[in-house]
């Protein structure tokens, strides 16, 4: 299994279940595990892309996730992808 490691702008490693905050608008997001290419052996992390009101009305529908690969803007000093406009809520 290949699991991509992700870090916030302060160097904290992110994990499924963590909460992150957008530094520009203050919005907090829960971190989810996802498989954007459909391969269960390639796991990465992301944030919610689903409409919560719709999911409450249709619980049989799966949650959609925006993978962090959509947001990574640079590599940190260890050459790991970094989300430069998110910080982990600790």
Secondary structure as UniProt FT lines:
FT   STRAND          2..3
FT   STRAND          6..8
FT   TURN            9..10
FT   STRAND          13..14
FT   TURN            16..17
FT   STRAND          19..22
FT   TURN            23..25
FT   STRAND          28..34
FT   TURN            36..37
FT   TURN            40..41
FT   STRAND          42..48
FT   HELIX           52..57
FT   TURN            59..60
FT   STRAND          65..67
FT   HELIX           68..70
FT   STRAND          74..75
FT   TURN            77..78
FT   STRAND          81..83
FT   TURN            84..85
FT   STRAND          86..88
//
